[in-house]
Amino acid sequence: MKQRLVVIGNGMAGARTVEEILARNGDFEITMFGDEPYGNYNRIMLSNVLAGVEDESGIFLNDLSWYADNGIMLHAGIRIERIDRFAKMVYATDGTATPYDKLIIATGSSAFVPPIKGAHVPGRGYHQGVFVFRTLDDTRAMIRYAKEHQRAVVIGGGLLGLEAARGLQNHMPHVTLVHAVGHLMERQLNVRAAKTLQSTVEQKLGIEVVCDAMTTEITGKHAVTGVKLADGRHIECDVVVVAAGIRPNTQVAADSGLVVQRGIVVDDQMRAQDEDDIYVVGECAQHRDQVYGLVAPLWDQAKVLADHLCGSNPGAAYHGSQVATKLKVAGVDVASMGLLNPEREDDELLEFAEPKKGIYKNVIIRDGVLVGATLVGDARKAQTLMQAFDRKSELPEDRAELLFDLGGPAGEVSVAEMADDDQVCNCNGVSKGTICSTVESGCKTVTGVMDKTRAGKGCGTCKGLVQRIVEWAAGGEVEEDPAASYYVPGVPMPKPELMTAIRTYDLRSVSSVFATLGGAEDAKSKMGLASLLKMMWGDDYVDERDARYINDRVHANIQRDGTFSVVPQMKGGVTTPAQLKRIAEVAEKHGVPMVKLTGGQRIDLLGIPKEKLPQIWADLDMPSGYAYAKSFRTVKTCVGSDFCRFGVGDSTALGIAIEERYQGIEGPGKMKLAVTGCPRNCAEAYVKDLGVVAIDGGRWEIYVGGAAGAHVRKGDLLATVDTAEEVITLTGRFLQYYRENGNWLERTYAWVPRVGIDRIRAVVVDDADGIAAALDAAMDASVAAYRDPWKERAVPATPGQFRTSLPLTVLPQVPVRA
């Protein structure tokens, strides 16, 4: 009979440990508990999600199917509140009890929030506008809130604070970083290195940095208005992000009688002190008085734990980790290892600084051994230094060779000279040997190796080295990854071939596409296929509800707490007193927690429980505003020519006409439009997926591929036309061409430059390919197939479509040990 293994924690350490156990063919019945309602994702990549350079789907290490495929029972979103060490049981917040033979605690850390006045509102949690930066939900909430505000203050000048500040810049025009200590990243950088980094952050990135600044209060009665510092200064802001460090989550261990100091005390086999059957791994573990916050030590711990637990190496022991890291901090290359400054009189110090270029380097040598190194702005020597630091290897007589290439070839690390156990990816603990063995097993594409090993899937600084190792290991036989051109990952076809196959085999449902073309169903591909099929078949598409994301199943936008937002349609941003009155009455009747004006000139009702959606829609008696789907969203308009002194075109009427025609049309990505009555651009038409601008002479300019969110791009001029009818025709033709040729989740601001405006103009305006009539006809068919999704309030599509959800209130936070 298999032993029962319970893992408390589904973060990077817990899931990595389970992977190591599976790799050793550990014979266990595995049950995992995780605070968050997801599979395992890479927290290091949250800064990329915040910055808008990485989609959420790209950061997941193990999706929910991985647990099922490996026979793991995952209780996602369920917290363990007590361990009975004597009965060998764990008790969860949902009232269940689970027995174990072996237990692994991997509860990780939580954000540390200093005792700052005004950070919390009694009974409500964080003050409105105050965030921490620790989880995917934290990141989502910051993005949503930041987009509608102007000034942010980030409290904390460590790695996390700098990454938060850099990410917020993509959503807000003003970001200030406040740090209580005298220089940034004081645990990884000395004063000179930190000042170099600060100069780069301020001058090249435009982030204001204030050091030696203790935050004492967050001001604002109903929402954040600023922060007060200990020296009396007040910095105005409407968003505050606290990134002041982390604290190990140890409360459940302490309450259950385990030995807890700063972390849960463990021995060299990663067992909790005085416990034979309880192991601890990750940021919550304290080993030889050390608690580690970087991932590389966590991987070392996971290997030792798995070796010992599975019996594959009973003598395995963890002796601590030398902390060495190479990463990008707010876009700046940084590497740090060992000592920050010399500590003995006979320590050798070699130091170089070039402040104008943002470069600082040093090495510290003791008794002929490298004991410390720091690189800022130029990390080309990082791999060489990390090898010397890890191995205590012999150093060159000319110490300058450690920092510079003196008369030899410019110094990327020679792949051939690297040992198999040299770590390539610090974020995910991948060695050169692992990459080479993956190539030898038949995987000879760079992206394929990265997917299989996760090398390069963290901060990304090692991608170049990963590519060189793959090329070296493949002996010049590196293959191009065909998956890079697939429309969705689960069906091995580019979009044109996929559409041809769908028509050839008359595939009208997502399940039929998988059955005919893709094999096993892939959850990540369903939404993209559903959108594509509906675009292709219109009314003849066979709708399978499980192919939809939750937003599309209930026609509303899910929020952080599990409630939904409702945005009724107001064509062109125009409303009436009767509509406003009705919205107000509905909000009062149903106790809507927040009524918010959106950036698209609409009214958003936030905080609606799922079961109330049909009644809200019925009481509003207005069409859906499509603020939740990958579809045509809104047309933003200015006042236009009727009232504006400067208007030269009736932008309001044209915007309403466009929205009436193309409402709800599906696409590969969101489609946001605007029509402005003059080049003053009050409706921001130049930065929309499609924007129309009135010019003198009653003419209209049409711009495409603009963006003003995480990416900022002025649209390209598609055409200048004489009539509103031509605008409507070219709008539909452009959107249809994009719908048929854009990749899934590829917004027009990426698609237009990829295809090229000249090519798009030739097809859409000049009909160079002779397909204009076909594009128009396809769009006509989609328009004719339009149905208001809120009509499902009368007859739900499925019995459980609007069933009451489980309580989705925010779970109480486990207190952390000071």
C-alpha positions in Angstrom: 0.0 0.0 0.0 1.3 3.4 -0.9 2.3 5.8 1.8 0.2 8.9 2.1 2.2 12.1 1.4 0.5 15.4 2.2 2.1 18.7 1.0 1.0 22.0 2.6 1.8 24.6 0.0 1.5 24.6 -3.8 4.0 27.3 -4.5 7.3 27.1 -6.2 9.0 25.1 -3.5 6.2 22.7 -2.7 5.5 21.8 -6.4 9.2 21.6 -7.2 9.7 19.1 -4.4 6.8 17.0 -5.7 8.4 17.1 -9.1 11.7 15.8 -7.6 9.8 13.0 -5.9 8.1 12.0 -9.1 11.4 12.0 -10.9 12.7 9.5 -8.4 9.6 7.3 -8.8 8.6 7.9 -5.2 5.7 5.5 -4.4 3.3 7.9 -2.6 -0.3 8.8 -2.7 0.1 12.6 -2.9 -2.3 15.2 -1.7 -1.5 18.9 -1.9 -3.1 22.0 -0.4 -2.6 25.5 -1.7 -3.9 28.9 -0.7 -4.5 30.1 -4.2 -7.1 28.6 -6.6 -4.6 27.8 -9.3 -1.9 25.5 -10.4 1.7 26.3 -9.7 3.1 29.5 -11.2 6.4 31.3 -11.2 6.3 34.3 -8.8 9.5 35.7 -10.3 7.5 36.4 -13.5 4.8 38.4 -11.8 6.9 41.5 -12.5 6.7 40.7 -16.2 2.9 40.3 -16.0 2.7 43.7 -14.2 4.9 45.3 -16.9 2.7 43.8 -19.6 5.5 41.9 -21.3 4.2 38.5 -20.2 0.7 37.0 -20.4 -0.6 35.3 -17.2 -0.8 32.0 -19.0 3.0 32.1 -19.7 4.0 32.1 -16.0 2.3 28.8 -15.0 4.7 26.0 -14.3 2.1 23.3 -13.8 -1.5 23.8 -14.8 -4.3 21.9 -13.1 -4.1 19.1 -15.7 -0.5 18.3 -14.5 -1.8 17.3 -11.1 -4.5 15.0 -12.6 -2.0 13.5 -15.0 0.3 12.6 -12.1 -2.4 11.3 -9.8 -2.0 14.2 -7.4 -5.1 15.3 -5.4 -4.9 19.1 -5.3 -7.1 21.2 -3.0 -6.6 24.6 -4.6 -7.7 27.6 -2.6 -7.8 25.5 0.6 -5.6 26.4 3.6 -4.4 24.1 6.3 -5.0 25.6 9.8 -3.8 22.8 12.1 -1.5 19.8 12.1 -2.0 17.0 14.6 1.5 15.5 14.8 0.4 12.6 17.0 -2.7 11.5 15.1 -0.9 12.4 11.8 -3.8 14.5 10.5 -4.0 17.9 8.9 -7.2 20.0 9.3 -8.3 22.5 6.6 -10.4 25.6 6.6 -13.2 23.8 4.7 -13.6 21.5 7.7 -12.0 18.4 6.2 -9.3 16.3 7.9 -6.7 14.4 5.9 -4.4 11.7 7.2 -0.7 11.5 6.3 2.3 9.2 6.7 4.7 11.8 5.6 4.1 15.5 5.6 5.9 18.3 3.7 5.4 21.9 4.8 6.1 24.4 2.1 4.0 27.4 3.2 6.4 30.0 1.8 6.3 33.6 2.8 3.8 36.5 2.7 4.3 40.1 2.2 5.6 42.1 5.1 3.7 45.3 5.7 5.4 47.6 8.3 3.1 49.2 10.9 2.2 52.3 8.8 -0.7 54.4 9.9 -3.5 54.3 7.3 -2.4 51.2 5.5 -5.4 49.2 6.8 -9.0 50.0 7.3 -10.5 48.1 10.3 -12.7 45.3 9.1 -11.9 45.9 5.4 -8.3 45.0 4.9 -6.0 47.3 3.0 -7.0 50.9 2.4 -8.4 51.6 -1.1 -5.4 52.1 -3.3 -2.9 50.2 -1.1 -1.5 46.9 -2.5 1.2 44.4 -1.8 3.0 42.6 -4.5 3.2 38.9 -3.8 0.5 36.9 -5.7 -1.1 36.8 -9.1 -4.3 38.3 -7.6 -2.2 41.1 -6.2 -0.8 41.7 -9.6 -4.2 41.7 -11.3 -5.6 44.1 -8.8 -2.7 46.5 -9.2 -3.1 46.5 -13.0 -6.8 47.2 -12.8 -6.5 50.0 -10.3 -3.3 51.6 -11.7 -4.8 52.1 -15.2 -7.3 54.6 -13.8 -4.9 56.5 -11.6 -1.9 58.8 -12.1 0.7 58.6 -9.3 2.2 55.7 -7.5 4.5 55.3 -4.5 6.3 52.0 -4.0 7.5 51.5 -0.5 10.7 49.3 -0.5 13.8 49.5 -2.5 14.7 45.9 -2.7 14.4 43.7 -5.8 10.6 43.4 -5.5 10.1 47.1 -5.0 12.2 48.0 -8.0 10.3 45.5 -10.2 7.0 46.8 -8.9 8.1 50.4 -9.8 9.2 49.4 -13.2 6.0 47.5 -13.9 3.7 50.3 -12.7 5.4 52.6 -15.2 3.5 50.8 -18.0 0.2 51.9 -16.4 0.9 55.2 -14.7 2.8 58.3 -15.7 4.4 59.0 -12.3 6.2 56.5 -10.0 8.2 57.2 -6.9 10.2 54.6 -5.0 10.6 55.2 -1.3 13.2 53.2 0.7 13.9 53.4 4.4 17.6 52.4 4.1 20.3 54.6 2.7 20.7 52.8 -0.6 18.8 50.4 -2.8 19.1 46.6 -2.5 21.3 46.8 0.5 21.3 43.0 0.9 22.8 42.4 -2.6 24.7 45.7 -3.4 27.2 47.9 -1.7 26.8 51.6 -1.6 28.6 52.4 -4.9 26.8 49.7 -6.8 23.5 50.8 -5.4 24.1 54.4 -6.3 25.0 53.4 -9.9 21.8 51.4 -10.1 19.8 54.3 -8.6 21.2 56.7 -11.2 20.2 54.4 -14.0 16.7 53.9 -12.6 16.2 57.7 -12.2 17.8 59.0 -15.4 17.0 56.3 -17.9 13.8 54.9 -16.6 12.3 58.1 -15.1 11.5 56.5 -11.7 12.1 59.0 -8.8 14.0 57.3 -5.9 13.9 58.6 -2.3 16.3 56.8 0.1 16.7 57.2 3.8 12.9 57.8 3.9 10.8 56.0 6.5 7.1 56.0 5.6 5.0 56.8 8.7 1.5 57.3 7.2 -0.6 56.7 4.2 -3.1 59.6 3.8 -6.6 59.8 2.4 -10.0 59.3 4.0 -11.8 57.2 1.3 -8.8 56.4 -1.0 -5.1 57.1 -1.0 -4.0 60.7 -1.5 -0.3 60.4 -0.5 2.3 59.2 1.9 4.0 61.0 4.8 7.7 60.4 5.6 9.3 60.6 9.0 11.1 63.8 8.1 7.8 65.6 7.5 7.7 65.4 3.7 4.5 64.5 2.0 4.4 62.8 -1.4 1.1 63.0 -3.3 -0.1 59.7 -4.9 -3.2 57.7 -5.5 -1.6 54.2 -5.5 0.7 52.8 -2.8 2.5 49.4 -3.3 4.2 48.0 -0.2 7.2 45.9 -1.2 9.1 46.0 2.1 10.1 42.4 2.2 8.6 39.0 3.1 8.1 37.0 6.3 8.0 33.2 6.5 4.5 31.7 6.9 5.1 29.7 10.1 1.9 30.2 12.1 0.4 26.8 11.4 3.7 25.1 12.4 4.0 27.2 15.6 0.3 26.5 16.5 1.0 22.8 16.0 3.9 22.6 18.3 6.8 22.6 15.8 10.0 24.5 16.7 9.8 27.9 15.1 12.2 30.8 15.3 12.4 33.0 12.2 11.4 30.0 10.2 10.5 26.4 10.9 13.8 24.9 12.2 15.1 21.9 10.1 18.0 19.6 10.1 20.3 18.7 7.2 17.7 16.3 5.8 15.1 19.1 5.8 13.2 17.4 8.6 11.5 19.6 11.2 13.4 19.5 14.5 12.6 16.4 16.5 10.2 15.1 13.8 10.8 12.0 11.7 7.9 12.3 9.4 7.6 16.1 8.9 9.7 17.8 6.3 10.0 21.6 5.5 11.2 23.2 2.3 11.4 26.7 0.9 11.2 30.2 2.4 9.4 28.9 5.5 12.4 26.7 6.5 15.2 27.8 8.8 18.4 25.8 8.3 21.5 26.5 10.4 20.0 29.9 11.4 19.5 30.9 7.7 16.2 31.6 5.9 16.5 31.9 2.1 14.4 34.2 -0.1 16.0 33.3 -3.4 14.9 30.3 -5.5 18.3 28.5 -6.1 18.6 27.4 -2.4 15.0 26.2 -2.6 15.9 23.9 -5.5 18.9 22.5 -3.5 16.6 21.8 -0.6 14.0 20.1 -2.7 16.6 17.7 -4.1 17.9 16.7 -0.7 14.4 16.3 0.7 13.3 14.1 -2.3 16.5 12.0 -2.1 15.9 11.3 1.6 12.2 10.8 1.5 12.3 8.4 -1.5 15.3 6.5 -0.2 17.2 7.2 -3.5 20.1 8.7 -1.4 19.4 8.3 2.3 22.7 10.0 3.1 21.7 13.2 1.2 22.3 16.3 3.3 21.7 20.0 2.8 24.6 22.1 4.1 23.3 25.5 3.1 23.7 27.5 -0.1 26.1 30.2 -1.2 23.8 33.0 -2.3 24.6 34.0 -5.9 22.2 35.5 -8.3 22.1 37.0 -11.8 19.0 38.8 -12.8 17.5 41.9 -14.4 16.4 44.6 -11.9 14.0 47.1 -13.5 15.6 46.3 -16.8 19.2 46.6 -15.5 21.6 43.6 -15.5 22.7 42.8 -12.0 24.7 40.0 -10.5 25.7 39.6 -6.9 27.4 36.8 -4.9 29.1 36.5 -1.6 30.6 39.5 0.2 29.5 43.0 -0.7 32.6 44.7 0.7 36.0 43.5 2.0 35.9 42.4 5.6 39.6 41.7 6.4 42.6 43.9 5.9 44.2 41.3 3.6 41.1 40.9 1.4 41.9 41.9 -2.2 39.4 44.3 -3.8 39.3 45.1 -7.5 36.7 47.8 -8.3 35.6 49.6 -11.5 32.9 52.2 -11.9 31.7 54.1 -15.0 28.7 56.0 -13.6 27.8 57.7 -16.9 27.2 54.4 -18.5 25.6 52.9 -15.4 28.3 50.4 -14.9 29.8 49.2 -11.6 31.9 46.0 -11.0 33.9 44.6 -8.1 35.5 41.3 -7.0 36.7 40.4 -3.5 39.4 37.8 -3.1 40.5 36.1 0.1 43.5 33.7 0.2 43.3 33.4 -3.6 39.6 32.5 -3.6 36.7 34.6 -4.9 34.5 35.4 -2.0 32.4 38.1 -3.4 31.5 39.9 -6.7 29.0 42.5 -7.8 28.1 43.6 -11.3 25.7 46.3 -12.3 24.9 47.4 -15.9 27.3 44.8 -17.4 26.9 41.2 -16.4 28.8 39.5 -19.2 31.3 38.1 -16.8 28.7 36.9 -14.4 28.8 33.2 -15.4 32.6 33.0 -15.1 32.5 34.7 -11.7 29.7 32.4 -10.5 31.7 29.4 -11.5 34.7 30.6 -9.7 32.6 31.5 -6.6 30.8 28.1 -6.5 33.9 26.0 -7.1 36.5 28.1 -5.3 38.6 27.5 -8.4 42.0 29.0 -9.2 41.9 32.7 -10.3 44.0 34.3 -13.0 47.2 36.1 -11.9 46.0 39.2 -13.6 42.9 39.8 -11.5 41.6 42.3 -14.0 40.7 39.3 -16.2 37.9 38.6 -13.8 36.1 41.8 -14.9 37.5 42.5 -18.4 38.6 40.7 -21.5 42.2 41.7 -21.8 43.4 41.2 -25.4 41.4 38.0 -25.9 38.1 37.3 -27.6 35.1 39.1 -26.0 34.0 37.1 -23.1 30.9 35.1 -23.3 31.3 31.9 -21.3 32.6 29.0 -23.4 29.9 26.4 -23.4 32.4 23.6 -24.0 34.3 24.5 -20.9 31.3 24.5 -18.6 30.8 21.5 -16.4 27.6 19.5 -16.6 26.6 20.6 -13.1 27.1 24.3 -13.8 23.8 26.1 -13.1 22.5 27.9 -16.2 19.1 29.1 -14.9 19.2 30.2 -11.3 15.4 30.9 -11.3 14.5 27.3 -12.0 17.6 25.5 -11.0 18.5 24.1 -14.4 22.1 22.9 -15.1 24.0 22.6 -18.4 23.8 18.8 -18.1 20.0 18.9 -17.9 19.8 21.0 -21.0 22.2 18.7 -22.9 20.4 15.5 -21.9 17.2 17.1 -23.1 18.7 17.8 -26.5 20.2 14.2 -26.6 16.8 12.8 -25.9 15.6 14.3 -29.2 14.4 17.8 -28.4 16.4 20.0 -30.7 14.5 23.3 -30.6 15.4 26.1 -28.2 11.8 26.7 -27.2 11.2 23.0 -26.8 14.2 22.7 -24.5 13.0 25.7 -22.5 9.5 24.3 -22.2 10.8 20.9 -21.0 13.5 22.1 -18.6 12.0 25.6 -17.8 15.5 27.1 -18.4 15.0 30.7 -19.4 11.5 30.8 -18.0 12.3 32.9 -15.0 13.8 36.4 -15.2 15.0 35.6 -18.8 18.6 36.7 -18.4 20.0 33.2 -19.2 18.1 32.8 -22.5 21.1 33.6 -24.6 23.2 31.0 -22.8 20.5 28.4 -23.0 20.4 29.0 -26.8 24.2 28.6 -27.1 24.1 25.3 -25.1 21.3 23.9 -27.2 23.2 24.8 -30.4 26.4 23.3 -29.0 24.7 20.1 -27.7 22.8 19.7 -31.0 26.0 19.9 -33.0 24.7 22.4 -35.4 21.4 20.5 -35.9 19.1 22.9 -34.0 15.6 22.8 -35.4 13.1 25.6 -35.8 10.2 25.1 -33.4 7.1 24.6 -35.4 4.9 25.3 -32.4 5.9 29.0 -32.6 3.5 29.3 -35.5 0.6 27.4 -34.1 -2.6 29.3 -33.6 -3.3 27.5 -30.3 -0.9 25.2 -28.5 -3.2 22.1 -28.6 -3.6 21.9 -32.4 -0.4 21.7 -34.4 -1.3 24.1 -37.2 -0.8 27.7 -38.1 -4.0 29.7 -38.4 -4.5 29.6 -42.2 -4.0 25.8 -42.3 -6.2 25.4 -39.3 -9.0 27.4 -40.9 -8.7 25.4 -44.1 -8.9 22.1 -42.2 -11.9 23.3 -40.2 -13.7 24.1 -43.5 -12.5 20.9 -45.2 -13.8 18.6 -42.4 -16.8 20.8 -41.6 -15.7 21.1 -37.9 -18.2 23.3 -36.1 -17.4 22.6 -32.4 -14.3 22.8 -30.3 -14.5 19.1 -29.4 -14.7 18.1 -33.1 -11.6 20.1 -33.8 -9.7 18.3 -31.1 -11.1 14.9 -32.1 -10.1 15.5 -35.8 -7.0 17.6 -35.7 -5.5 17.8 -32.2 -5.9 14.6 -30.2 -6.4 15.2 -26.5 -8.3 18.3 -25.5 -6.1 21.1 -24.3 -7.7 23.6 -21.9 -5.4 26.5 -23.0 -6.6 26.1 -26.5 -10.3 26.1 -26.0 -11.0 29.8 -25.8 -9.0 30.6 -29.0 -10.8 27.8 -30.9 -14.2 28.8 -29.7 -13.6 32.4 -30.9 -12.2 31.2 -34.2 -15.1 28.8 -34.9 -17.8 31.4 -34.0 -16.1 33.9 -36.4 -16.0 31.3 -39.2 -19.5 29.8 -38.8 -21.6 32.4 -37.2 -25.1 31.0 -36.3 -23.9 27.5 -37.4 -21.2 27.3 -34.7 -21.9 24.6 -32.2 -21.4 26.2 -28.8 -19.9 24.1 -26.0 -20.0 26.0 -22.8 -16.9 24.3 -21.3 -14.9 25.9 -24.1 -15.6 29.3 -22.7 -13.7 31.2 -20.0 -15.8 32.1 -17.0 -16.4 35.7 -18.3 -17.9 34.3 -21.5 -19.9 31.7 -19.7 -21.8 34.3 -17.6 -21.2 37.4 -19.7 -19.6 39.5 -17.0 -16.1 40.3 -15.9 -14.9 38.3 -12.9 -13.2 40.4 -10.2 -10.6 39.7 -7.5 -13.1 38.5 -4.9 -15.1 36.3 -7.2 -17.9 38.8 -7.8 -18.5 40.3 -11.3 -18.8 43.6 -12.9 -21.7 44.6 -15.2 -21.2 47.3 -17.9 -24.4 48.1 -19.9 -24.0 49.3 -23.4 -24.0 53.1 -24.1 -23.3 53.4 -27.8 -20.7 56.0 -28.5 -20.6 56.9 -24.8 -24.0 58.6 -25.1 -26.7 58.1 -22.5 -30.0 59.6 -21.5 -31.4 60.8 -18.2 -33.8 57.8 -18.2 -30.8 55.3 -18.5 -28.9 57.1 -15.8 -31.9 57.0 -13.5 -32.4 53.3 -14.2 -28.8 52.5 -13.5 -28.9 54.4 -10.2 -32.1 52.7 -9.2 -30.7 49.2 -10.0 -27.5 50.0 -8.0 -29.5 51.1 -5.0 -31.9 48.2 -5.2 -29.2 45.6 -5.3 -26.7 47.3 -3.0 -24.0 47.5 -5.7 -20.7 48.2 -3.8 -19.2 50.5 -6.4 -20.4 52.4 -9.4 -17.5 53.5 -11.6 -17.0 55.4 -14.8 -14.7 53.5 -17.2 -12.0 54.8 -19.5 -14.3 53.8 -22.4 -17.1 56.2 -21.4 -19.3 53.6 -19.8 -20.7 53.0 -16.3 -19.4 49.9 -14.5 -21.4 48.2 -11.6 -18.9 46.3 -9.6 -19.2 43.6 -6.9 -22.2 41.7 -8.3 -22.5 38.0 -7.1 -22.9 35.6 -10.0 -26.4 34.5 -9.0 -27.6 38.1 -9.2 -26.5 38.8 -12.8 -29.8 37.8 -14.5 -31.8 40.0 -12.2 -29.4 42.9 -12.6 -29.6 42.6 -16.4 -33.4 42.3 -16.3 -33.8 45.4 -14.1 -31.4 47.4 -16.3 -33.1 46.3 -19.5 -30.1 47.5 -21.5 -27.9 45.5 -23.9 -24.5 44.1 -22.9 -21.6 46.5 -23.1 -19.1 43.6 -23.8 -16.6 44.7 -21.2 -15.5 41.1 -20.5 -14.8 39.4 -23.9 -12.1 39.1 -26.5 -14.4 41.1 -28.9 -15.4 44.4 -30.2 -15.7 46.5 -27.0 -16.6 50.2 -27.3 -16.4 53.2 -29.5 -15.3 56.2 -27.6 -16.4 59.6 -28.9 -16.0 63.3 -28.3 -18.8 65.9 -28.3 -18.4 66.2 -32.1 -19.8 69.0 -34.3 -23.2 69.6 -32.7 -21.9 71.3 -29.6 -18.1 71.6 -29.8 -16.7 74.9 -31.2 -13.8 73.1 -32.9 -15.6 70.0 -34.2 -15.5 69.5 -38.0 -17.3 66.1 -38.1 -20.2 64.4 -36.3 -18.1 62.0 -34.4 -20.9 61.1 -32.0 -23.3 59.9 -34.7 -20.5 58.0 -36.5 -19.3 56.4 -33.3 -22.9 55.2 -32.5 -23.3 53.9 -36.0 -20.1 51.9 -35.8 -20.9 50.4 -32.4 -24.5 49.5 -33.5 -23.1 47.6 -36.5 -20.2 45.8 -35.0 -21.3 45.3 -31.3 -20.0 42.1 -29.8 -18.1 40.8 -32.8 -15.5 38.2 -31.6 -11.8 38.6 -32.4 -8.4 37.3 -31.5 -8.1 40.1 -29.0 -10.0 43.0 -27.6 -11.0 45.7 -30.1 -11.4 49.2 -28.8 -12.4 52.0 -31.1 -12.8 55.8 -31.0 -14.1 58.6 -33.2 -13.0 62.1 -32.7 -14.5 65.2 -34.3 -11.3 67.1 -34.9 -7.5 66.5 -34.7 -7.5 67.7 -31.1 -8.2 64.0 -30.4 -10.3 64.3 -27.3 -11.5 60.7 -27.7 -7.9 59.4 -28.1 -8.5 58.0 -31.5 -4.8 57.8 -32.4 -4.1 55.2 -29.8 -7.0 52.7 -30.4 -7.2 49.5 -32.3 -9.1 51.6 -34.8 -9.5 55.3 -34.5 -11.3 57.8 -36.8 -10.4 61.5 -36.9 -12.5 64.2 -38.6 -10.5 66.7 -40.7 -11.4 69.8 -42.7 -13.5 69.4 -45.7 -15.9 66.8 -44.2 -13.3 64.0 -44.6 -12.2 61.3 -42.1 -8.8 59.8 -41.4 -8.7 56.1 -40.2 -5.9 54.9 -38.0 -5.2 51.3 -37.0 -3.0 49.4 -34.6 -2.8 52.0 -31.8 -2.5 51.3 -28.1 -2.3 53.2 -24.8 -2.2 50.5 -22.2 0.8 48.4 -21.2 2.1 49.2 -24.7 1.9 52.7 -26.2 1.7 53.0 -29.9 0.3 55.6 -32.3 -1.9 54.0 -34.9 -0.9 53.9 -38.6 -2.9 55.9 -41.1 -5.0 53.3 -43.1 -6.9 55.7 -45.3 -8.5 59.1 -45.7 -12.1 58.9 -46.9 -14.9 61.3 -47.8 -17.9 59.8 -46.2 -19.1 58.1 -43.0 -20.3 55.2 -45.1 -16.8 54.6 -46.3 -15.5 54.7 -42.7 -18.0 52.0 -41.7 -17.2 49.8 -44.6 -13.4 50.0 -44.1 -13.8 49.5 -40.4 -15.6 46.2 -40.9 -13.2 45.1 -43.6 -10.1 45.9 -41.5 -11.6 44.1 -38.5 -12.5 41.1 -40.6 -9.0 40.9 -42.1 -7.6 41.1 -38.6 -10.0 38.4 -37.3 -9.0 36.0 -40.0 -5.3 36.6 -39.8 -4.4 37.7 -36.3 -3.0 35.1 -33.9 -5.0 34.3 -30.7 -4.6 37.1 -28.1 -2.6 39.2 -30.6 -3.9 42.7 -30.3 -3.9 45.0 -33.4 -1.0 47.0 -32.0 1.2 43.9 -32.5 -0.6 42.5 -35.6 -0.4 45.7 -37.7 3.4 46.2 -37.5 3.9 42.4 -38.0 1.9 42.3 -41.2 2.8 45.9 -42.2 0.5 48.8 -42.8 1.4 48.9 -46.6 0.2 45.3 -46.9 -2.9 45.9 -44.9 -3.7 49.0 -46.9 -3.3 47.1 -50.1 -5.8 44.4 -49.1 -8.3 46.5 -47.1 -8.4 49.7 -49.1 -7.0 48.9 -52.6 -8.4 45.3 -52.8 -5.0 44.1 -54.2 -5.9 40.4 -53.4 -9.4 40.7 -54.7 -10.9 39.6 -51.4 -12.6 42.8 -50.3 -16.0 41.5 -51.2 -15.4 38.3 -49.3 -14.2 40.2 -46.2 -17.3 42.4 -46.4 -19.6 39.4 -46.8 -18.0 37.5 -43.9 -18.5 40.5 -41.6 -22.1 40.9 -42.8 -22.7 37.3 -41.8 -21.2 37.9 -38.3 -23.3 41.0 -37.9 -26.4 39.2 -38.8 -25.6 36.4 -36.3 -25.4 38.9 -33.4 -27.5 38.0 -30.3 -27.4 40.0 -27.1 -25.9 37.5 -24.6 -27.8 39.1 -21.7 -31.0 37.7 -23.1 -29.8 34.4 -21.5 -31.3 35.8 -18.3 -34.6 34.4 -19.3 -33.5 30.9 -20.3 -30.0 30.1 -18.9 -27.8 28.1 -21.3 -27.0 25.5 -18.7 -28.7 24.6 -15.4 -25.8 25.8 -13.4 -24.9 28.9 -15.4 -25.9 31.3 -12.7 -25.9 29.0 -9.7 -24.8 30.5 -6.4 -21.0 30.4 -6.1 -19.2 29.1 -3.1 -18.4 31.8 -0.7 -15.7 33.8 -2.4 -14.9 36.3 0.3 -11.2 37.0 0.9 -9.8 34.3 3.3 -8.3 35.6 6.5 -4.6 36.1 6.3 -2.4 33.8 8.4 -0.5 36.0 10.8 3.3 35.7 10.6 5.8 35.5 13.3 7.7 38.8 13.9 
